[in-house]
């Protein structure tokens, strides 16, 4: 709890320092924005070359960049890196809230360490959810799935920019596009611009010109409405048991009319690629290569139509599992299933023991697994540590919404297992990072369970012996 409070205080101080240094002016030589559109997940990359007007008293300059409301609402993760004097370094991105009274623009800041004024190259990568929407909203079986994107056709930046360009890339052919700015199409990409001598965007500026792209999309729109992962750690069994519950939904265009199994079979024979466009027929998952005892079930039972690859021979290679639902999941339809497996902690490198600190253990637990095209609305990771674990420290690879601790009773437990629950909304494949948990498990805790079981057995035998020796005298009848 103390560690969490310190972390929140540091974030608050960083936020305040960014606000205090927000007056730093920059001149941008070039600004390139590339948006790779997808169904439920889209990726943006900003490549910026800029020079600060001055350096702050603490030897750093604060750089601001803006996101539209649509991008802010769908933001899953932001990462930034700096290239300066042939050296690369990672930067922390801090949200600052809306720009003035506007609700259409949101500010983000980065503190860039600098000893003197020089040109820097910034790279910002972001993952957004649900930036494209189906158009039309309903489809008949076998119809082509089309999506539409509407967004900024011009950079939204607070600094003077000499040259800027916006690229919108689609994985499939583009049908139409339009924007009130210079634009052109090259294959499956649309270019807005180039723009020269772009003026800073402020709260009083005119609205940013909006672009429109209508394109085909040959994959289903997969969304995990709920992702719950429960992990149990056992030192006695040298085992980490993982149990994933997934509530999946197809957020693509809804089915127009009723579903026909016969029509589906005909379409799969005549034009299978078009039939599969808007249907979820398989969910690929990359399990750990050391996964054993894999099971995959739904509400009915074992999903026997699925396909699990054999364990890979090369260490570190994932083991592929294709979940194939019992029926094609069309637009607006749901499907829930559960996947679980076991891993040997000593063989797979999950646990690390510190020789300098006896009985101190550090484990790595992946936050989630997900296909690159799937959005995850809400994810929860629950880690149940061995009974008696103490001095617990959690290291998170990204910011989360909530961290909660509790007790989880399991088989033959006396006081219950310490449990950590981590919750985060708006996740994607970029959140498939390990959560590190460090704890101490004294030798006395290893003996607690056998001692309690032995004591319970002895008490049962003692009680049985006591009861069996009771004399229930039967009164004799008088002669």
N, C-alpha and C positions, 0 to 999 in steps of 0.2 A: 504493500500500500504506500509505504514511504517512497519507494522508487518511482511509483506512478505519479505521486504528487510532485516529486522533483522534476520528472519529465514534463508535466504540464506547466510547471513554473518556467522551465527553460523555453518551452514553446511560446509562452506569453511574453517573455523577455525578448525573444527573437522577433515576435510580431511587433512589439513596441519599437525595437530598434529599426526595423524595416520602415515603419511609419515615420519615424523621426528622420530617416535618411531619404525619404521619398522625393526630395526636391532635386536629387542628382539629375543633371541633364546629360543626354547622350546624343550623338550624331551617328545615324545608321547609314553605313555605306551601301549595304544590301540587305534585303529581307525576303526570304523565300519560304512560302508555306505550301506544304504538300499534304493533302488529305487523301488517304487511301480508304475509299468507301467499302463498307461491307454490309451484311444484313443486319446483325445485332451488334457488331463490334466494328468500329472504325479507328484508324490510327492516323495521327497527325504528326508531322515533323516540321519544326521551325529551324531554319539555318540563318543565322544573323551575324553580320560583321559590323561592329560598332566601336565607337571611341567615347569615353566619358569626358565631360568638360572639366571635371575636377575630381580629386580624391578626398574622401572623408577623413576626419581626424583620426579615425581608428584604422586607417590603411585599407579602406574598402570603399567600393562604390555600389550603390543599390540600383539594380536594373528592374524596371517594371514592364510587364506585358499584360495584354488584355485578352479576355475571352468573351464571346457573346453569351447571352443568357442560355441559348440552346446548348452551347458547348459546356458551359458551367453546370447546367442541370444534368447533363449526361456524362460528366467527367468521372472516370474511374481511377486514373493514375497519371501523374506528371513526373517526369524525370528530366533533369537538366545537367549538362556537362559544359566545361569551359576548356577551350584550347588557347593557350597563351605562351608564347616563346617556346613552342614545340613541346609543351607539357600539357597533359590532360588531367582534369580533376572534376569530381562530381560536386554539384551545387544543390543546396536545399531550397525547395520552392515553398513559399509561405503565402497563403491566401490572405488578402486584405479586405475583401468584401466589395460591394458595389461601388461604382464610380459616382461620387456625389449622391444626388437624389435619384439617379438613374437606376433602373432595374434591368437594363438591357446590356450593361457592360460590367464585368467583374475583373478586379485587379489582382495580380499575383506579383510577388517580388522575389528577387534573389540578391543576396549579398555577395559581391565578387571581390575577393581579396586582391589588392593591387598596391604596389609600392610607388609606381609612377604611371602617368598617363600613357597608354599604348593601345593599339588595336587589339581587340579580342574577338574570338569566334565562339559564338554560343550555339549550342544545339539543344533544343527542347523537344522532347517526345511525349506525346500524350495519347491515352486510350480513352475513347468515348463510346458510350452505349446509345443505341437507338437514334443515330443521326439520320438514318434513311427510313422512310415509311412506305408501305405498300401503296401502289396506285396502278390499277384499281384495287379497292378494298376487298372485293370478293372475286373468286375465280371458280370456274367449272373444272372438273377433273380433266387434266391433260392440257390446260391452258398455260401460256407462257407467263411466268412471274415477273412483274415489273416493279421497280422501286423508284422513289423520287427523293432528291436531296434539295433542300433550300437552305442557304446560308450566306455568309459574307463572301462577296466577290472581290473585296478590296481589303488590304490589311488594316486591322484595328490596332493601332500602335500609338503610344503617347509621344513619340519622338520624330524629329524631321528625318525623312528617309530619302536617300538619293535614288535608289532603284528598288522596286519591289514587284513580286510576282506571286500569284496564287494558282496552284495546280490542284485539280480534282481528278483523281484516278479511280477508274472503275474496273473490277475484275472481268466484266463482260461488256458486250457492245453497248454504246450509248445511243439512245434513240434521238433525243432532242436536248438542247440546252439554250439558255438565254440569260442575258444580264445587261444592265444599262452601262456597261463599260466595254472596253476593247477585249474581245475574246476570240479564241480559235480552238479547233479540235484536231488532235493528232492521235488517231487510233482510238484507244479506250481512255484517253485523257483529254481534259479540257483545261485550257490556260486562260486565266483572267489577267489582263495586263499585257505587257509590263507597264508599271506606273513609275513616273519620274517626279522628283521633287515633291514627294508626298508630305503634306502638312500633318502635324500632330492631331490626334483625335482627342477631343475634350468633351466635357459634359454639355457644352454649348454647340458642339459641331452638328452638322447635318447627319441624318441617319446613314449608316454605312450601306452602300449599294448591295443589293441582294442578288445572288445567282440562283439558277434553277437547272438541275440536271435530272433527266429521266432516263433510266438505264435498266437493262435486263440483269437478272441475278439468278444464277443457275444452282444455288444451294438453298436449303431451307433455313428459315430464321429461327435459331434455337435460343431459348432463354431458360435458365434455371431460376424459377420463381423462389425456390427454397433449396438451400444446400446445407445439410447438417452432417458434420463429421465428428465421430466419437472415437477417441483413441485411448486404449488402456495399456499401461506399462506394467510389466511383470518382471521382477528381477529373479524370482524363483524359477520361472519358466523361460527366462531369457527371451521374452517375446513382446512384440508390440502388435496389438490387435487393432485393426482399423475397420470402421463401419461407416459407410457413406449412405445417407438417405438423400435422394435427389427427386425433386418435383420439377418435371420438365414441361415446357409449353412451347408450342409452335406459334410464334407471334407474327407470322406472315399473313398474307391475304386469306380471309376465311373462305370456307367452302360454300359455293353458291348452289343451293339445292341439297339433295340428299346424296349420301355416299353410296356408290354402287360397287360391290366387290367384283362383279363380272366385268364392269367397265374398266375397273382398275387392272384386272388381268389382261384384258384386251390391249389397253394402253401400254402395259409393261412389255407386251410382245411386239406391238407395232412401233412404238416410239418410247422406249424406256427412259431415255435421257430427259425428255420433256415431262414425263409422268413423275419422275423423281425430283423435279425442280423444287416443288413446294411441299414435298412430303418428307417427314423425318422417318427414314427406314433403318437407319443405323446410327448409333452414338459411339464414336471411337474414344476410348480412354487409354491413357498410358499409365499402367500400373508400375510400381517398382519392379526391377528385374528379380529381386529376391523374394517376391510375393509368393506365399505358399497357402494352400487350402483356400483358394479363391472361390467365392460363391456370389451369385447374382440372381436375385429373386425380385418378383413384383407381388402385387396383391393376390395373384392367383397361385403362384408357386415359382419353381425354377424356370428361368427364361432359357429353355433348351435350344431355342433358335439362335442363340448368341454364339460367338466364336472367340475362344481364348487361345492365344498363341502359346507355344511351348516356352519354357524358361530359357532366356538367352544365355549363351555360353560366355559372352564377353561381359565383364563386370561393368556396372553402371549403365547398361543398355536397358531401356524400359521394356516392359512386357505388355503387348497390345491386347486389349479386350474390346471387341465390337459387340455392343448391346443392340440386339435387334428386337424391337417391340413386337408384340403379337399381332399388331395391326399398324398400318401406316398412319402416322400422326400428322393430320392435316392442320391447316390454319385454325387457330383458336382451340385446338384439342390439347388435352393434358395427358401425361403419362408419368407415373411414379415408379421408382425402382430402387433397389438397395444393392450395393456392392460392398463386399468385405474380403479381407485377407489377413494373413499373419506374416510377420517378419522376425527373423532371428536378429536380435540387437547386436550380438557380438560378431556376427558374420557380415552383416550389411553395413556396419559403420554407423548405426543410428545412435549408439551410446558411446560416450567418451568418459573414461575414468582418469581422474587427476592423481598421479602418484604423490604429488606434494601435499594434497589434501585428502587424507583417507576418508573413504565413504562418500566422497563428493562425485556426483554424476552430472553429465551434461548430455542432453538428448536433442535431436533435431527432428521436428515433426512438420511435414509439408502442410501448408494452410489449406490447400485444395488441389484438385486435378480437374482440368476442363479442356475441351477442344478450343482452338484459337478463334472459332467463329461463334462461340456461345457466350452470351452475357449472363451474369449471375446477379440477381437482384438483391438477395440477402444470403450471407454465408456465416455459418457458426462453426467454430472449432472448439471441441471440448476435449481436454486432456485430463485423464484420471491417472494420477501418479500412484506409486505403491503406498500402501498404508504405512504411516509413520514418517513420510517425507517431510522435511522441515527446511527452513531457510531457503525458501523458493524464490528464484529470480527468473523473470521472463524477458527475453529480448525479441522485440518485434521488428520485422523487416520493413514495415510501412505503418502509416497511421491507421488506427482502427476506431470504431465507434464506441466500443465498450469492452472492458475487461472485468470479469466477475469471478470470484472465488467461492467455493462451497465444498460440501462433503458429499461423497458418492458411496453409498454402501454396496458392497459386492459380497461374493460368497465367502463365508467364514471370517468376515471382517468384524472387528470389535468396535473401533471408533470411526471407521469409514475412511475412504481415500480422499486426499486433497485433490480438488478438481478445479481446473482453470477453464473458463469459457470466454472465448474471444469472438466478437461479433463485428461484422463490417458489411455495409451496403455498397452496391454498385461495384462489383468485382468483375474481373476478367482473367484470361490466361496469365496476365502479368502478375497476378497475385499468387501464383503457384510457387511461393517461396517458403523456405523452412522457418519455422518459429523455434527458437532455441529456449530450452527450459533447463535451468541448473538447480540442483537440490542436493541436500544431504540426507543419506539414509543410514543411520547408525546401525551397528551390528545387533543391537538389542531388538530392532524392529524385525530382523530376520528370524529371531527366536520367538517373537511374540505369537505368531500364528501357530507354530507347532506346540508351544506351551499351552495356549488357550484350547487347542483341539485335544491335547492330552488331558488337560484338566477337566474338560467337558466329558470325555470318555470315562475318566476315573469317577467323576461324580455320578454318571449314569450307572456304572457298576456298583458303586457304594449304595446308591438308592435301591437298586435291584436286590442287592444282598440284604439290605435292611428290611425291605418289604417281604422277602421270601422267608425271613426268620421270625416273622410275626406269627404267634400262635392264636389261631381263631378257634377257641374252645367251643365245642358243641355241647350244650348242656345235656346230661344223661337223664332219661326219663326215670321217675321214681319206681322202685320195685314194689 
